[in-house]
Every structure is written in C-alpha cells, then in structure tokens.
Amino acid sequence: MTVDRAVRLMAGVVVLVSLALARWISPNWLWLTAFVGLNLLQSAFTNWCPAMTIFRKLGLPEPCKAAR
C-alpha cells in the first residue's frame, strides 16, 4: 500500500464512521465529515495533508512515477 492509497482509505473510513456517528449519536459528527472533505479539497491543490506525513514516517512507500 502506498501513501496515496492509505490517505484515500483513511479518508473514506473516517467519513463513513462520522456518518454513522451522526446518525446514531449526534449530528455534530458531521463537522468531522466536513473537515475531511475540506482537507481533501486543499490537498488536491497542494499535494500535502497531515496524514501523508504520518504515513511516510510509518514507512509506507511513495507511488511509482511510472505507474501513473
């Protein structure tokens, strides 16, 4: 698994968990969904998000340039 895939996986899991929490616990959990969406939006332009730094420190490889 590469850094890019791990970021997308984590974002998807956080969105689904926050939607479930908003349904069964409190609608305020939708703020977490909004935060993830805004973070994905800014990372589309800057190619950086905090999760990428964490996954790199954990040793996940960068995607191969030739595979793109």
C-alpha positions as CSV (number, residue, x, y, z in Angstrom):
1,M,0.0,0.0,0.0
2,T,1.3,3.4,-0.9
3,V,0.9,6.8,0.8
4,D,-1.7,7.9,-1.6
5,R,-3.9,4.8,-1.2
6,A,-3.5,4.9,2.6
7,V,-4.7,8.6,2.6
8,R,-7.8,7.7,0.5
9,L,-8.5,4.7,2.6
10,M,-8.3,6.6,5.9
11,A,-10.4,9.5,4.5
12,G,-13.1,7.0,3.4
13,V,-13.2,5.2,6.7
14,V,-13.3,8.5,8.7
15,V,-16.2,9.8,6.5
16,L,-18.2,6.5,6.9
17,V,-17.6,6.4,10.7
18,S,-18.6,10.0,11.1
19,L,-21.8,9.5,9.1
20,A,-22.7,6.5,11.3
21,L,-21.9,8.5,14.5
22,A,-24.0,11.4,13.2
23,R,-26.9,9.0,12.6
24,W,-26.8,7.2,15.9
25,I,-25.1,9.6,18.3
26,S,-25.2,13.3,17.4
27,P,-25.5,15.3,14.1
28,N,-22.5,17.3,15.3
29,W,-20.3,14.5,14.0
30,L,-21.0,15.8,10.5
31,W,-18.4,18.5,11.3
32,L,-15.8,15.7,11.1
33,T,-17.1,14.8,7.6
34,A,-16.8,18.4,6.5
35,F,-13.3,18.6,7.9
36,V,-12.2,15.6,5.9
37,G,-13.8,17.0,2.7
38,L,-12.1,20.3,3.1
39,N,-8.8,18.6,3.8
40,L,-9.2,16.5,0.6
41,L,-10.0,19.6,-1.3
42,Q,-6.9,21.5,-0.2
43,S,-4.7,18.5,-0.7
44,A,-5.9,18.3,-4.3
45,F,-4.2,21.7,-4.9
46,T,-1.2,21.5,-2.6
47,N,-0.5,17.7,-2.8
48,W,0.0,17.7,1.0
49,C,-2.1,16.7,4.0
50,P,-1.1,15.8,7.6
51,A,-1.9,12.1,7.0
52,M,0.7,11.9,4.3
53,T,3.4,13.0,6.7
54,I,2.3,10.4,9.2
55,F,2.1,7.6,6.7
56,R,5.6,8.5,5.3
57,K,7.0,8.3,8.9
58,L,5.4,4.9,9.3
59,G,7.4,3.7,6.3
60,L,4.7,3.5,3.5
61,P,6.3,3.9,0.1
62,E,5.6,6.6,-2.4
63,P,3.6,5.6,-5.5
64,C,5.8,4.7,-8.5
65,K,6.0,7.5,-11.0
66,A,5.9,5.2,-14.0
67,A,2.6,3.7,-12.8
68,R,0.8,7.0,-13.1
